[in-house]
Amino acid sequence: MNKLESNKITIMYFLMSVLVILIHSVNNETKFQVFFSENGIGQFAVPMFFFISGFLFFRNISSIEGVKWKLRKRVRTVLLPYLLWNLIYYAINLLYKPGSGISIISIYDAAFNYTYNPAFWFVCQLILLNVISPLLYYAFKGEMRNSVILILAISLLIYFYIDIPYINEDATIYYYAGAIFSKLYNGNKVNFIDRRYILPTLILAITMYVINRCIYYNIGSSTHLHRLFILSVIYTRLSVVVAMFYICDLIFRYDKTYSFMEHTFFLYAIHYMIVRGLTILMRFITYRYAPASAILAIETITFIMMPIICVVVSDRLSRYLSRRFHKAYAILTGDR
């Protein structure tokens, strides 16, 4: 990847991190906040993360040995930070609730099941998708029809409500769509940055949204339509993700990034404790001291300011830790 393409990845990761912060910052049910929630524009953040992660994992892979090398690398860059941050959140919970006690089971649940760090469900799914990447590779390495067959097979599992143990089926579709994109990119069949793709991808996204709405308004008690609706949600999100990926080419030049954009894993890791802590504090102050007529305005301002606060704190703290405790910081962030 060239510098412009690398900068695009950095910017996309940062923008999606801000959306995730907004999702976790929702503190009332006003239309403004719901627009940014998991039921609004925020629903496209995590699919974008999976799409880009699938692209980066399968980019330049031409053999099973390449998959094994990527897996070994992910132990340091993903698995170890995942376990450490989950344990950090566990320790914070013990400080906040000292009577909760320590046990082997609670430590295991905290480390592996992100019990006290719910934002890391995405990282957990990413690890699991990396684990099955050798299986995905056998479809990836063959003709494109093999990848299409795999996507259709996963779609049928979703349609018939057949769960893959531990692994999120729609996350697999987003992740493997990113892998397919990398295959097309590796073969010089698509461009990573190209404004010409904006219109066709936008038309596709709008078409999928219309199909989704048509199914929704006619669903009634039909089991068949309900199953199709679930699939339409997944593919609408995927089509919007692809459209967003190229619409950004119209907004950004990618000739440079800023330092506060370049530590997105650290931002993602610490944002939840900042959001939860400030939300609890603001609710205590607001409901104790503010007049009832001012509560909605205070909650809205807090919601808007939360991404700014998280980004500023993350940027300052990451600079300090990387300078004073470089090795520890590198381990916590997977040296990213």
C-alpha positions as a Markdown table, in Angstrom:
| # | Residue | x | y | z |
|---|---|---|---|---|
| 1 | Met | 0.0 | 0.0 | 0.0 |
| 2 | Asn | 1.2 | 3.5 | -0.8 |
| 3 | Lys | 1.1 | 6.4 | 1.7 |
| 4 | Leu | -2.2 | 7.8 | 0.5 |
| 5 | Glu | -3.9 | 4.3 | 0.9 |
| 6 | Ser | -2.3 | 3.9 | 4.4 |
| 7 | Asn | -3.6 | 7.3 | 5.4 |
| 8 | Lys | -7.1 | 6.4 | 4.2 |
| 9 | Ile | -7.1 | 3.4 | 6.5 |
| 10 | Thr | -6.0 | 5.6 | 9.4 |
| 11 | Ile | -8.7 | 8.1 | 8.7 |
| 12 | Met | -11.4 | 5.5 | 8.3 |
| 13 | Tyr | -10.4 | 3.8 | 11.5 |
| 14 | Phe | -10.6 | 7.1 | 13.3 |
| 15 | Leu | -14.0 | 8.1 | 12.0 |
| 16 | Met | -15.5 | 4.7 | 12.9 |
| 17 | Ser | -13.9 | 5.0 | 16.4 |
| 18 | Val | -15.7 | 8.3 | 16.8 |
| 19 | Leu | -19.0 | 6.6 | 15.8 |
| 20 | Val | -18.5 | 3.9 | 18.3 |
| 21 | Ile | -17.8 | 6.5 | 21.0 |
| 22 | Leu | -21.1 | 8.2 | 20.1 |
| 23 | Ile | -22.9 | 4.8 | 20.3 |
| 24 | His | -21.7 | 4.3 | 23.8 |
| 25 | Ser | -22.4 | 7.9 | 24.8 |
| 26 | Val | -26.1 | 7.8 | 24.1 |
| 27 | Asn | -27.9 | 9.0 | 27.3 |
| 28 | Asn | -31.4 | 9.7 | 26.2 |
| 29 | Glu | -33.9 | 8.7 | 23.4 |
| 30 | Thr | -34.1 | 12.0 | 21.5 |
| 31 | Lys | -34.1 | 11.7 | 17.7 |
| 32 | Phe | -30.7 | 13.5 | 17.5 |
| 33 | Gln | -29.0 | 10.9 | 19.7 |
| 34 | Val | -30.8 | 7.9 | 18.2 |
| 35 | Phe | -29.5 | 9.0 | 14.7 |
| 36 | Phe | -26.0 | 8.2 | 15.9 |
| 37 | Ser | -26.9 | 5.1 | 17.9 |
| 38 | Glu | -26.8 | 1.4 | 16.9 |
| 39 | Asn | -30.1 | 2.0 | 15.2 |
| 40 | Gly | -28.8 | 5.0 | 13.2 |
| 41 | Ile | -25.6 | 5.8 | 11.4 |
| 42 | Gly | -23.6 | 4.1 | 14.2 |
| 43 | Gln | -24.7 | 0.7 | 12.9 |
| 44 | Phe | -22.2 | 1.0 | 10.1 |
| 45 | Ala | -19.1 | 1.5 | 12.3 |
| 46 | Val | -18.4 | -2.1 | 13.4 |
| 47 | Pro | -19.1 | -3.6 | 9.9 |
| 48 | Met | -16.6 | -1.1 | 8.5 |
| 49 | Phe | -14.1 | -2.3 | 11.2 |
| 50 | Phe | -14.6 | -5.9 | 10.1 |
| 51 | Phe | -14.4 | -5.0 | 6.4 |
| 52 | Ile | -11.1 | -3.2 | 6.7 |
| 53 | Ser | -9.7 | -5.9 | 9.1 |
| 54 | Gly | -10.5 | -8.6 | 6.5 |
| 55 | Phe | -8.9 | -6.5 | 3.8 |
| 56 | Leu | -5.7 | -6.0 | 5.9 |
| 57 | Phe | -5.5 | -9.7 | 6.9 |
| 58 | Phe | -5.8 | -11.1 | 3.4 |
| 59 | Arg | -3.9 | -8.4 | 1.6 |
| 60 | Asn | -0.8 | -9.8 | -0.2 |
| 61 | Ile | -1.5 | -13.3 | 1.0 |
| 62 | Ser | -0.6 | -15.9 | -1.7 |
| 63 | Ser | -0.1 | -19.1 | 0.3 |
| 64 | Ile | -1.2 | -20.8 | 3.5 |
| 65 | Glu | 2.3 | -19.9 | 4.9 |
| 66 | Gly | 1.3 | -16.3 | 4.6 |
| 67 | Val | -1.8 | -17.0 | 6.6 |
| 68 | Lys | 0.2 | -18.7 | 9.3 |
| 69 | Trp | 2.6 | -15.7 | 9.4 |
| 70 | Lys | -0.3 | -13.3 | 9.8 |
| 71 | Leu | -1.7 | -15.5 | 12.6 |
| 72 | Arg | 1.6 | -15.4 | 14.5 |
| 73 | Lys | 1.7 | -11.7 | 14.2 |
| 74 | Arg | -1.9 | -11.3 | 15.4 |
| 75 | Val | -0.9 | -13.0 | 18.7 |
| 76 | Arg | 1.2 | -9.9 | 19.5 |
| 77 | Thr | -0.9 | -7.3 | 17.8 |
| 78 | Val | -4.4 | -8.4 | 18.8 |
| 79 | Leu | -4.6 | -11.4 | 21.2 |
| 80 | Leu | -2.2 | -10.1 | 23.9 |
| 81 | Pro | -3.6 | -6.5 | 24.0 |
| 82 | Tyr | -7.2 | -8.0 | 24.1 |
| 83 | Leu | -6.3 | -10.1 | 27.2 |
| 84 | Leu | -4.4 | -7.3 | 28.9 |
| 85 | Trp | -7.1 | -4.6 | 28.4 |
| 86 | Asn | -9.8 | -7.0 | 29.6 |
| 87 | Leu | -7.8 | -7.6 | 32.8 |
| 88 | Ile | -7.3 | -3.8 | 33.2 |
| 89 | Tyr | -11.1 | -3.3 | 33.1 |
| 90 | Tyr | -11.5 | -6.2 | 35.5 |
| 91 | Ala | -9.0 | -4.5 | 37.9 |
| 92 | Ile | -11.0 | -1.2 | 37.6 |
| 93 | Asn | -14.2 | -3.0 | 38.4 |
| 94 | Leu | -12.6 | -4.4 | 41.5 |
| 95 | Leu | -11.6 | -0.9 | 42.6 |
| 96 | Tyr | -15.1 | 0.4 | 41.9 |
| 97 | Lys | -16.8 | -2.6 | 43.5 |
| 98 | Pro | -14.3 | -3.9 | 46.1 |
| 99 | Gly | -16.8 | -6.4 | 47.5 |
| 100 | Ser | -17.1 | -8.3 | 44.3 |
| 101 | Gly | -14.2 | -10.6 | 45.1 |
| 102 | Ile | -11.5 | -12.3 | 43.0 |
| 103 | Ser | -11.8 | -15.9 | 41.7 |
| 104 | Ile | -10.3 | -18.0 | 38.9 |
| 105 | Ile | -13.6 | -18.1 | 37.1 |
| 106 | Ser | -14.1 | -14.3 | 37.3 |
| 107 | Ile | -10.5 | -13.7 | 36.0 |
| 108 | Tyr | -11.1 | -16.2 | 33.2 |
| 109 | Asp | -14.4 | -14.5 | 32.2 |
| 110 | Ala | -12.8 | -11.1 | 32.4 |
| 111 | Ala | -9.8 | -12.0 | 30.3 |
| 112 | Phe | -11.4 | -14.2 | 27.6 |
| 113 | Asn | -15.1 | -13.2 | 27.6 |
| 114 | Tyr | -14.7 | -9.4 | 27.9 |
| 115 | Thr | -17.1 | -9.4 | 30.9 |
| 116 | Tyr | -16.1 | -6.0 | 32.1 |
| 117 | Asn | -15.1 | -4.5 | 28.8 |
| 118 | Pro | -18.1 | -5.0 | 26.5 |
| 119 | Ala | -16.7 | -2.7 | 23.7 |
| 120 | Phe | -14.1 | -5.5 | 23.1 |
| 121 | Trp | -16.7 | -7.9 | 21.7 |
| 122 | Phe | -15.5 | -6.7 | 18.4 |
| 123 | Val | -11.9 | -7.6 | 19.1 |
| 124 | Cys | -13.1 | -11.0 | 20.4 |
| 125 | Gln | -14.9 | -11.7 | 17.1 |
| 126 | Leu | -11.9 | -10.5 | 15.2 |
| 127 | Ile | -9.7 | -13.0 | 17.0 |
| 128 | Leu | -12.1 | -15.8 | 16.2 |
| 129 | Leu | -12.3 | -14.8 | 12.6 |
| 130 | Asn | -8.5 | -14.8 | 12.5 |
| 131 | Val | -8.5 | -18.3 | 13.9 |
| 132 | Ile | -10.7 | -19.6 | 11.1 |
| 133 | Ser | -8.8 | -17.7 | 8.5 |
| 134 | Pro | -7.0 | -20.8 | 7.3 |
| 135 | Leu | -10.4 | -22.2 | 6.4 |
| 136 | Leu | -11.5 | -19.0 | 4.7 |
| 137 | Tyr | -8.2 | -19.0 | 2.8 |
| 138 | Tyr | -9.1 | -22.2 | 0.9 |
| 139 | Ala | -12.1 | -20.4 | -0.6 |
| 140 | Phe | -10.1 | -17.2 | -1.0 |
| 141 | Lys | -7.3 | -18.8 | -2.9 |
| 142 | Gly | -9.4 | -20.3 | -5.6 |
| 143 | Glu | -11.7 | -18.8 | -8.3 |
| 144 | Met | -14.0 | -16.0 | -7.3 |
| 145 | Arg | -17.0 | -18.3 | -7.5 |
| 146 | Asn | -15.6 | -20.2 | -4.5 |
| 147 | Ser | -15.8 | -17.0 | -2.4 |
| 148 | Val | -19.3 | -16.3 | -3.7 |
| 149 | Ile | -20.4 | -19.9 | -2.7 |
| 150 | Leu | -18.9 | -19.3 | 0.8 |
| 151 | Ile | -20.9 | -16.0 | 1.2 |
| 152 | Leu | -24.1 | -17.7 | 0.0 |
| 153 | Ala | -23.5 | -20.6 | 2.4 |
| 154 | Ile | -23.1 | -18.3 | 5.3 |
| 155 | Ser | -26.3 | -16.4 | 4.2 |
| 156 | Leu | -28.2 | -19.7 | 4.1 |
| 157 | Leu | -27.1 | -20.4 | 7.7 |
| 158 | Ile | -28.4 | -17.1 | 8.7 |
| 159 | Tyr | -31.7 | -17.6 | 6.8 |
| 160 | Phe | -32.3 | -21.0 | 8.5 |
| 161 | Tyr | -31.3 | -19.7 | 11.9 |
| 162 | Ile | -28.3 | -22.1 | 12.1 |
| 163 | Asp | -25.7 | -20.6 | 14.4 |
| 164 | Ile | -22.0 | -21.1 | 14.0 |
| 165 | Pro | -20.7 | -21.7 | 17.5 |
| 166 | Tyr | -19.0 | -18.6 | 19.1 |
| 167 | Ile | -18.7 | -16.8 | 15.7 |
| 168 | Asn | -21.0 | -14.0 | 14.6 |
| 169 | Glu | -22.3 | -14.9 | 11.1 |
| 170 | Asp | -22.8 | -11.3 | 9.9 |
| 171 | Ala | -19.4 | -10.3 | 11.1 |
| 172 | Thr | -18.0 | -13.2 | 9.0 |
| 173 | Ile | -19.7 | -11.7 | 5.9 |
| 174 | Tyr | -18.3 | -8.3 | 6.5 |
| 175 | Tyr | -14.8 | -9.7 | 7.3 |
| 176 | Tyr | -14.8 | -12.0 | 4.2 |
| 177 | Ala | -16.2 | -9.2 | 2.0 |
| 178 | Gly | -13.0 | -7.3 | 3.0 |
| 179 | Ala | -11.0 | -10.3 | 2.0 |
| 180 | Ile | -12.7 | -10.4 | -1.4 |
| 181 | Phe | -11.9 | -6.7 | -1.8 |
| 182 | Ser | -8.3 | -7.4 | -1.0 |
| 183 | Lys | -8.2 | -10.2 | -3.7 |
| 184 | Leu | -9.6 | -7.7 | -6.3 |
| 185 | Tyr | -7.1 | -5.1 | -5.1 |
| 186 | Asn | -4.2 | -7.5 | -5.3 |
| 187 | Gly | -5.2 | -8.4 | -8.8 |
| 188 | Asn | -5.4 | -4.7 | -9.8 |
| 189 | Lys | -9.1 | -5.1 | -10.5 |
| 190 | Val | -10.3 | -2.4 | -8.2 |
| 191 | Asn | -8.7 | 0.9 | -6.9 |
| 192 | Phe | -8.4 | 1.7 | -3.3 |
| 193 | Ile | -9.0 | 5.4 | -3.8 |
| 194 | Asp | -11.2 | 6.3 | -6.8 |
| 195 | Arg | -14.0 | 8.9 | -6.9 |
| 196 | Arg | -15.5 | 7.1 | -9.9 |
| 197 | Tyr | -16.7 | 4.4 | -7.6 |
| 198 | Ile | -18.8 | 6.8 | -5.5 |
| 199 | Leu | -21.9 | 6.9 | -7.7 |
| 200 | Pro | -22.2 | 3.1 | -8.4 |
| 201 | Thr | -21.6 | 2.1 | -4.8 |
| 202 | Leu | -24.1 | 4.8 | -3.6 |
| 203 | Ile | -26.7 | 3.5 | -6.1 |
| 204 | Leu | -26.2 | 0.0 | -4.8 |
| 205 | Ala | -26.5 | 1.2 | -1.2 |
| 206 | Ile | -29.8 | 3.1 | -1.9 |
| 207 | Thr | -31.1 | 0.0 | -3.8 |
| 208 | Met | -30.4 | -2.3 | -0.9 |
| 209 | Tyr | -32.0 | 0.2 | 1.5 |
| 210 | Val | -35.2 | 0.3 | -0.6 |
| 211 | Ile | -35.3 | -3.5 | -0.7 |
| 212 | Asn | -34.8 | -3.6 | 3.0 |
| 213 | Arg | -37.7 | -1.1 | 3.6 |
| 214 | Cys | -40.0 | -2.9 | 1.2 |
| 215 | Ile | -39.5 | -6.2 | 3.1 |
| 216 | Tyr | -39.9 | -4.5 | 6.4 |
| 217 | Tyr | -43.2 | -2.9 | 5.6 |
| 218 | Asn | -44.6 | -6.1 | 4.2 |
| 219 | Ile | -43.2 | -8.5 | 6.7 |
| 220 | Gly | -46.4 | -9.2 | 8.7 |
| 221 | Ser | -46.2 | -12.7 | 10.3 |
| 222 | Ser | -44.3 | -14.2 | 7.4 |
| 223 | Thr | -41.4 | -16.3 | 8.6 |
| 224 | His | -39.9 | -16.2 | 5.1 |
| 225 | Leu | -39.9 | -12.4 | 4.9 |
| 226 | His | -38.6 | -12.1 | 8.4 |
| 227 | Arg | -35.6 | -14.2 | 7.5 |
| 228 | Leu | -35.1 | -12.2 | 4.3 |
| 229 | Phe | -35.3 | -9.0 | 6.3 |
| 230 | Ile | -32.4 | -10.1 | 8.5 |
| 231 | Leu | -30.3 | -10.8 | 5.4 |
| 232 | Ser | -31.3 | -7.5 | 3.8 |
| 233 | Val | -30.2 | -5.7 | 7.0 |
| 234 | Ile | -26.7 | -7.3 | 6.7 |
| 235 | Tyr | -26.3 | -6.6 | 3.0 |
| 236 | Thr | -27.7 | -3.1 | 3.3 |
| 237 | Arg | -25.1 | -2.4 | 6.0 |
| 238 | Leu | -22.3 | -3.9 | 3.8 |
| 239 | Ser | -23.3 | -1.9 | 0.7 |
| 240 | Val | -23.4 | 1.3 | 2.8 |
| 241 | Val | -20.0 | 0.5 | 4.2 |
| 242 | Val | -18.6 | 0.2 | 0.7 |
| 243 | Ala | -20.3 | 3.4 | -0.3 |
| 244 | Met | -18.9 | 5.2 | 2.7 |
| 245 | Phe | -15.5 | 3.8 | 1.9 |
| 246 | Tyr | -15.5 | 5.7 | -1.4 |
| 247 | Ile | -17.5 | 8.7 | -0.4 |
| 248 | Cys | -14.6 | 9.6 | 1.9 |
| 249 | Asp | -12.5 | 10.1 | -1.2 |
| 250 | Leu | -14.7 | 13.1 | -2.0 |
| 251 | Ile | -14.1 | 14.6 | 1.5 |
| 252 | Phe | -10.4 | 13.8 | 2.3 |
| 253 | Arg | -7.2 | 14.2 | 0.3 |
| 254 | Tyr | -5.2 | 11.6 | 2.3 |
| 255 | Asp | -2.0 | 13.5 | 1.9 |
| 256 | Lys | -1.6 | 13.6 | 5.6 |
| 257 | Thr | -3.1 | 12.5 | 8.9 |
| 258 | Tyr | -3.0 | 14.1 | 12.4 |
| 259 | Ser | -1.4 | 12.5 | 15.5 |
| 260 | Phe | -4.8 | 12.2 | 17.2 |
| 261 | Met | -5.9 | 9.9 | 14.4 |
| 262 | Glu | -3.0 | 7.5 | 14.6 |
| 263 | His | -3.6 | 5.8 | 17.9 |
| 264 | Thr | -7.1 | 4.4 | 17.2 |
| 265 | Phe | -6.6 | 1.1 | 19.0 |
| 266 | Phe | -5.6 | 2.9 | 22.2 |
| 267 | Leu | -8.6 | 5.3 | 21.7 |
| 268 | Tyr | -10.9 | 2.3 | 21.2 |
| 269 | Ala | -9.4 | 0.6 | 24.3 |
| 270 | Ile | -9.9 | 3.4 | 26.7 |
| 271 | His | -13.0 | 5.2 | 25.4 |
| 272 | Tyr | -15.4 | 3.0 | 27.3 |
| 273 | Met | -14.0 | 3.7 | 30.7 |
| 274 | Ile | -14.0 | 7.5 | 29.9 |
| 275 | Val | -17.6 | 7.4 | 28.6 |
| 276 | Arg | -18.9 | 5.3 | 31.5 |
| 277 | Gly | -17.1 | 7.4 | 34.1 |
| 278 | Leu | -18.2 | 10.7 | 32.7 |
| 279 | Thr | -21.7 | 9.5 | 32.2 |
| 280 | Ile | -22.0 | 8.4 | 35.8 |
| 281 | Leu | -20.5 | 11.6 | 37.0 |
| 282 | Met | -22.7 | 13.9 | 34.9 |
| 283 | Arg | -25.8 | 12.0 | 35.8 |
| 284 | Phe | -25.0 | 12.4 | 39.5 |
| 285 | Ile | -24.3 | 16.2 | 39.1 |
| 286 | Thr | -27.2 | 16.8 | 36.8 |
| 287 | Tyr | -30.0 | 15.1 | 38.7 |
| 288 | Arg | -28.7 | 16.4 | 42.0 |
| 289 | Tyr | -28.1 | 20.0 | 41.2 |
| 290 | Ala | -29.5 | 21.0 | 37.8 |
| 291 | Pro | -33.1 | 22.1 | 37.2 |
| 292 | Ala | -35.3 | 19.6 | 35.4 |
| 293 | Ser | -35.7 | 21.9 | 32.5 |
| 294 | Ala | -32.0 | 21.9 | 31.9 |
| 295 | Ile | -31.4 | 18.1 | 32.0 |
| 296 | Leu | -32.1 | 17.4 | 28.3 |
| 297 | Ala | -29.7 | 20.2 | 27.2 |
| 298 | Ile | -27.0 | 19.0 | 29.5 |
| 299 | Glu | -27.3 | 15.4 | 28.3 |
| 300 | Thr | -27.2 | 16.6 | 24.7 |
| 301 | Ile | -24.1 | 18.7 | 25.2 |
| 302 | Thr | -22.4 | 15.8 | 27.1 |
| 303 | Phe | -23.2 | 13.5 | 24.2 |
| 304 | Ile | -21.7 | 15.9 | 21.6 |
| 305 | Met | -18.6 | 16.6 | 23.7 |
| 306 | Met | -17.9 | 13.0 | 24.6 |
| 307 | Pro | -15.9 | 12.1 | 21.4 |
| 308 | Ile | -13.9 | 15.3 | 21.7 |
| 309 | Ile | -13.1 | 14.5 | 25.3 |
| 310 | Cys | -12.1 | 10.9 | 24.5 |
| 311 | Val | -9.9 | 11.9 | 21.5 |
| 312 | Val | -8.1 | 14.6 | 23.5 |
| 313 | Val | -7.5 | 12.3 | 26.6 |
| 314 | Ser | -6.5 | 9.4 | 24.3 |
| 315 | Asp | -4.1 | 11.6 | 22.3 |
| 316 | Arg | -2.4 | 13.2 | 25.4 |
| 317 | Leu | -2.2 | 9.9 | 27.3 |
| 318 | Ser | -0.9 | 7.9 | 24.4 |
| 319 | Arg | 1.8 | 10.5 | 23.8 |
| 320 | Tyr | 2.8 | 10.4 | 27.4 |
| 321 | Leu | 2.8 | 6.6 | 27.7 |
| 322 | Ser | 4.6 | 6.0 | 24.5 |
| 323 | Arg | 7.3 | 8.4 | 25.6 |
| 324 | Arg | 7.7 | 7.4 | 29.2 |
| 325 | Phe | 6.7 | 3.7 | 29.1 |
| 326 | His | 7.4 | 2.8 | 25.5 |
| 327 | Lys | 7.7 | -1.0 | 25.9 |
| 328 | Ala | 4.6 | -1.3 | 28.1 |
| 329 | Tyr | 2.6 | 0.9 | 25.7 |
| 330 | Ala | 3.7 | -1.1 | 22.7 |
| 331 | Ile | 2.5 | -4.3 | 24.3 |
| 332 | Leu | -0.9 | -2.7 | 25.2 |
| 333 | Thr | -1.4 | -1.5 | 21.7 |
| 334 | Gly | 0.1 | -4.3 | 19.7 |
| 335 | Asp | 2.9 | -1.9 | 18.8 |
| 336 | Arg | 0.5 | 0.2 | 16.7 |
